[in-house]
Amino acid sequence: MNSSPAKFISIFNDVLGPVMRGQSSSHTAGSYFIGKMARELLGEPPSAAKFIFHPDGSYSRVFQAQGSDLAFAAALLDWTLTDERFPQALKVAHEKNIQLEFLVSPFPEADHPNSVKILLKSKKGKSLSLVAKSIGGGAIKIVKLNNWPVGLDGKNHVVIIPGQKADSRKIQAIIQAYPGEIDLKEREGQALLVTKFQQKPDQALVRELRSLSLGNQLWMAPPLVFPQKGEPIFSSGEEIILQATKRNLSLGKIALTYEASLLGLSEEECYQEMKKRWQVMKEAITAGFEEDKVHLSLLEPSAPKIKQAIDSQAVAIGGPHARAAARAMAVMHTANSLGRVCAAPTGGSAGVIPGVVATLAEEKNLDETQIVLALFAAGAVGLIVAHRATFAAEIAGCQVEIGAAGAMGAAAVVEAAGGNCGQALDAAAISLQNTMGSPCDLVQERCEIPCHTRNAVAAASAFVCADIVLGGYQNPIPLDETIDAVLASGQMLPPELRCTSLGGLAVTPSALKLKKKK
């Protein structure tokens, strides 16, 4: 077994995904995945759960407004993330006699704004405690399990074996022949072996491991996302250009090759999966333009009105920029109505890529293959952001969510226009250079104000950034260095400007006076 696997970042798992219920990938999708992993590790239907959020973290401010409580409940009910019953999750949990508590209280392991401590009990009396964090874009980390340090991210089949220190070498010897990763923890005569497999372990192995475990107990969980089957062929913008040049591929095509190699899928399978994500994006646009399907807390639905004004030439300029903006806002309407969206790369930025690509498809009469490759090009830029930085506004502000989406959109435009890989990455770079330092200052803890208009402007500006580069602008600061600067500047932002609703627009008198409609 390997002891130090390469960093595993996938377009489907981490960039253009997950497919989720709105509104936030960190606080809704990430919460669901943490809850899902906790339920799997418990191994039995839960009867009670206590969720503890640190008072200085983001969760303590937004867990109700952004549906974290619903997501945790849906996971414990063993529903899918996109289940139509999602808005009723708390009610159904109560009806099924699952006691849920949400508390705000300090705990020492809270080293991230989205840290949560969970205490679970099953109907048969089994108990489990864990500490986890939602790290952006739906990605998670389980960092502690029953007071043992672990590092679980939901990207593997996991078998965790508690045992006596004296038995740990025997257990290691049994599993050594299986491909995967093993991590041995030891303390005070006890041991914990955390094993991660690419394939589901067979029942004979599980039975043997259980017989050697302490108290005949072990914890198991399947992957939450596509598991890794290969190695990444790049992890930086510089490496992308080298690979694309060597193979004479566009950014979209090299990204498709990357994903197929990483996940052990054929390029056709990856193509079909991206088509499914595109369908979700299109449906989110359509739903957002239907006022009867939009249920916002602070704003009135405006995307349908804007679309009508553009169509009737009742705006100043109109054109593709305005149509992309309207579509981006429509998706945000859907996300904030607990509708189904595709994180791109987050729930709070889910409108940008659909707005850009749907408008591209209309404006340039793109065929299906061109649309899919434009989406893969967008995904490639997101991969580099994920490798070098974060998608969590709680860490680096709005620039790594909506800012990242705008950069991804600019690359998609270049791809669809027939530009080369270097031009696509330069368009992404200048997009990020112009959103650098933007705070996350959401009003009343909702992804509505200013998120709707920021998605709209990012979608529109993607076309400008692409045109500047295709028109001849020579970008002097490459994407890799730009992303590094974005992360550094974002980490300089005070906590008040990083998804806590304690600064910026969130504390203006008008914002504080707004009344929620639901």
N, C-alpha and C positions, 0 to 999 in steps of 0.2 A: 504494500500500500504506500502511496505517496504521502509525505509529511507536510509539503508546502505547495499546494496547487496554485496555478496561475489565477489571477483575478478574473472572475467569471462575470462578464457584463454582456447582456444580450439585448438586441433591439426589441424583440417581443416581450421579454421579461421586464426590462428596465427603462425603455425609451418610448416606444409606441405601444403602450400597455401599462397596466392591465386594463381590460374592458371592465368597467365598474359602474356603480351607482354614484352620482355626484354627491357632495360637491368637491371634496378634497382628496387627492391621492394619498397625502401624508396622513390626514386625520380620518378619512373614511376607508379607503382601500387598505392603507397600512394597518389601521386598527383591526379591520376584518382579518387580515392575514395573521396578525399576532394572535387574535382570538381563535382562529382556525388551528394554528399550530398548538396553542395551549390545549384545545379540546382533543386534538389528536394525541398529544403526549399524555393527557389524563387517561385516555383509552376507554372511557366510559361516559355515558351521558351525565352532564353536570347537574347538580342540584342547587349550588350556590356559587357565586363569584363576587369577589371584591376587587375593584379596580382603583388603584391609588395613583394620583397625579401630583407631582411636586408643585408647590405654589409658585415657584419662579419659572416654571416651564410654560410652553405654549398650550399643551393639553388642558391645563387647568383653566385657561381662558376660553377655549373653543370647543371643548368636547361635546357640548350640547348643540351649539350653533352649527357645527360642521358635521354632525351625525356620527361622531365617534361612538357614542353610546348605542346608537342603532346598529352600527357595524359590529361592535363587540357582541351584542345580543344575537344578531343574525348568524355570526360564526358559531356561537355556542349552541344555537338551534340546528346547526349543521345545514344551513341554507347555502346556496351559492351567493356570490357577491352581487349578482344581477337579479336575484329573485324579486318577482313582482310584489311580494309581501314585505319587502324591506322597510317601508315606512311604518309598518305595524310590529316591528321586531320586539320592541320593549313590551308592548301589550301582550303579544303571544307568549313571550317568555314568562310573564306574570301568570297567564292562564295555565301554563304548563308547570307552575310551581317552581320555577327557577328564580331564586332570590338573587337579585343584582344590586350591588351597592357601588356608587361612584363617589370617591372621597378625594379631597385635596389635602395632602399632608406630606411633610418632608420625608425623604428616604435617602440614605447615603449613596446608593448606586445611581442616582439620577445625574448622569453626566452629559445629557443631551436634552434639548428643549422638548422633545417628544418621547421622554422616558415614561414608562408605566410599570407599576408593580401589580401583579395579579395573583390572587389567592383563590384556588379552585377546590371545590369538594364535589364528589360524585354521589349519586343516589345510593351507592353501596358503601360509602364511607371513605373512599380513597381521596387523598388530598395531594395537592401540587401547588408549588409556589414558583413564580418566575419573574424575572425582570427583563423587559424588552424595550426596544426603541424603534420608532418609525423614522427611517432615515431619508425619506424623500422619494417621490414618484411611485409610492406603493411598496418600496423595498423596506425590509425589516431586519432586525437583529435580535435574537434571544441571547442575552448576555449572562444570565444566571438561571439555574434550574435547581430548585431545592437547595439553595445556598452553594451550589457548585458553579464555578465559572465555566461557561460554554460559549460557543460561537456559532449559532444556528441561523441560517438565512432563508430556509425554505426552498433551497435549490438542489437538494439531494434527498435520497432516501436515508433516513437517520435511524440508527439503533443505538441507544445509550444504555450502558450496562453498569449498574453499581455493584461493587463486589469488595472482597477483602484484598488488601494489597498483595497478599501471598498468592492469590489466584490470578492476578492481572496478567502475568506473563503467559499463563496457560491460555487465557482468553485471547491474548494477542496472537498466539501461535495458531489458534483456530481460524481467525479471520485474516491472517496475513496473506493468504492465497487469493483473496478476493480483491478486485480492482476498486480502489477508492482511497479514502483518507482515514487515518486513525489518530486520535489525540488522547493521551493518557494523563489523567490527573491523579495525584496521590496526596493523602494527608492522614495523619494519625491512624495508621494501620488500615485505612480504607482507600479504595480506588474508584475512579469513574472513567470508563472508556467511552469516548464519543466517536462513533464510526459513521462515516458518510459514504454511501454507495451510489453509483450511477444507475444501477439496476436494482429492482426490488429484491431483497434478500429472500432466499427460499426458506420454506417452513422448517426444514430439517436444521438449518443453521440457527434459526430463531429459537427452536426448542433447545438446542445444545447450549446456546448462550444463556437462555433463561435458567437452565439447570445450574449454571455456574454463578449466577447473579446473586446478590445479597437479598435474601427473602424471596427468592424466585420471582424477582421483579425486574422489568426493564421498560424503557420508554421508547416508543417508535412513532415515526411520522413520515408520511410520503412527501414528495416535493409539492410545493404550492404552484410551481411554474414549470416551464420546460427545463429538464435537467441537462447538465453539461455532458456532451459526448466527445468533444474535440477541443483543440486549443485555439485561442484567438489569433488571427493572422495579422492584427495590428492593434495598437492601443493609443496611438497619437495621430495628429494630423500629418506630421512628417512621414510617418510610416504608411499612412493611407496613400499619400501621393507616390511614394516609392512603389508600393504594391500595384496601384492603378496604372502607373506608367509602365512598369515591367510587364503587366498583363494586357496593356492597351484597353483598359476598362474605364467607364465613367464612374462617378462616385456612387450612383445607384447600383450599378452592376457589381462593383467591388464589395459594397455593403451586403448585397444578396449572397455573394460568395462567402463572406465572413459568417453570416448567420447560419447558412447551411452547414458549413464546416464545424462551427461551434456546437450546434445542436444535434449533429449527426442526422440531419434531414437532407432530402434531395432539394435542389433549387426549386423544383416544381412544387414540392410541399410547402416551402417557405413562401413562394409566390401565392399559393392558394390561401395560406394563413394571412398574408397581408391583404388579400382581397376581402377576407372576412372583417378585418379591422376597418378597412375602408367603408364597408357596408355599414358598420356601426356609426362611423363618422357621418355618413350621408343621412342616416336616419336621425341622428342628433340634430343636424341642421334642419331637417324637415319638421321635427317636433318643436323646435324652438321658434319656428315661424307660425305655429298654430297656437293662438292665444289661449285657447281652452286647455292646453296642455302645460301652460307656463304658470307656476305658482311661486313667485318670488316673495321674499320677506320685506325688502326695503324699496326696490325699484318697481316701476310699472313696466310691463313688457314693451320694449321699444323696437326690437329687431323687425317685427312685421311692418311697423310704420315706416322704418327706414327703408326697408326693401321696396315698399309701395312708392315711397317718395323717389327713390332711384329709378324705378321702372317708369314712373310718370314724368321723369326729368324735372322734378321739383326741388332738386338740390343744385348747389353751385357748379360742381364739376361732374360728379358721378364716375362712371367707368369702373374698371376692374378693381381699383383700390377701394372704392366705396362698397362694391359688392362683396369683396373679401371681408371687409370690416363688418358688414351686416351679417354675413354668415358666421363669422367668429362670435358675434354677440348672440346669435341664435343658439349656438352650441352652449354658450355659457348660461343662457336661459334654461336649457335642458338640464345641464349639470346642477344648477341651483334649485331645480324642481325635483331633485332626486331621480332624474332620468338616467338613461344608460348612455355613457360616453366612453371614449377611449382616451386614457391619459396620454398626453402628448406634449412634453414628457410627464406633466402632472395634471391633476384634475383642475387646478386653478388656472392652467394655461391650455386647457383642452380645446379651446376654440380656434387657436391660431392655425394649426396645420389643416384642419378641415376647411377653414375659410380660404386659405391660400390654394390648396389643391383643387377644391371644387371650382374655384374661380379660374384657375389655370386650365382645368379640363374644359370649361365652357369657352374660355377666351381663345385657347390654342387648338380646340377640337382634339384633345388628347385621346388616344385609344387606351384600352385597359392596361396594356404593358407599360406605356409611358406613365400612367398614373401610379402604378405599382412601383416603378423605378424611382419616380419622384419621392414617394413615401420612403423608400429605402435610403435615398440620398439624405432626406431629413433625418432618418434614423441614424445614419453614420455620424452626423454632427453631434447628435445626442449622445452617442457612444463615447465620443471624445470628452464631452462635458462630464459624463458620468465617471470616466476613468480619471480625470484630472481634478474634478471639483465635486459638485453635489447638485441635486435637484431640490434641496430643502431650503425654502425661504426662511425657515427657522434658523438656519446657519448663515446664509449669505444674501438674504433679501429677495426681492422680486426679480432681480436680474438673472437668477439661476432657474427661474420658472418661466415667466412670460418672456423674459429676455432670451433665455435659451430657446424657447419655442420660436421666437422671431428669427433667430439665427438659423434654426432648422428649416424654417419656411423659406428663407432666402436661398439656401442650398437647393431646396426643392425646385424653386423657380429656375435657377441656373441649369439644373439637370433637365427640366422639361424644355428649356430653350436650346438644348444641345451644347451647352458649355462644358468645359473640361473639369476634371476633378479639382485642380488648383483654383480655378475661378469659383467653383461652388464653395470651397472652404474660405476663400477670401471674402465672398459675399457674407458668409456666416460670421466671419471675424469682424467686419465693419458693422454688422448689425449689433453684435455684442458690445463693440466699442461705443455705441451710441445709446445703450441702455445701462452701461456700467454705473453702479452706485445707486440704482433705483431701490427704494425701500419696499418692504411688505408692510403696508399700513392699512389693512382691510378694515372697513368701517363696521362696527358692532359685530366683529368676529365672523362676518359672512364673506364669502367669495363673490360679492356683488359689486361693491364700490371700493376701489376704482377698478376692480378686476375686469369687469365687462369692457370698459373703454380701453383699458390697456391691452386686452386681447385684440380688440378691433384695430388699434393703432399698430400693434406688432404685425398683424396680418397685412395691413396696407403697406407698411414700410418694408416688408420682405421684397416686394416688387421693386421698390426704389433701390435697395441695396444690391439686388441682382443687376438692375440696369446700370448702376454706376460702375460695377466691375466689368460687365459685358461691354460697356461703352469705352473702357480703356483705363479706368483708375487702377493704379499700381499700389496695392496694399502693403505698407512697409512693416507692419507688425502681424506676424502669422497667427493662425488660430490657436495653436498651443500656448503661445505666450499671452495671447489675449485672454484665454480661459484662466490661466494662472493669475493674471491681474484681476480678473473678475472675482475669483474666489478670495484673493487677498483683500480687495476693497470691500467685499461683502462681509468678511469677518471683522472689519473695522467698524461696521455699523453697530450702534448700541442695541441692546435687547429690545428697546422700545420700537425699533424699526425693523424687527425681524419676527413678524407674524404673532405679535402679542396684542395688537390693537391698542397700544399705549403711546403711540406717537404719530407724527405726520398727519395725514388727512383724518385719521381715526379720532383725533382729539380736538378737531375744530368744532366750534359751537354748533354749526349746522349739522354736522355728522352726529353729534351727541343728542341733538333734538329729534332726529329721525325716529319715527315710530314703526315698529315691526308690524306687518300685516298678519303674521302667523307665528 
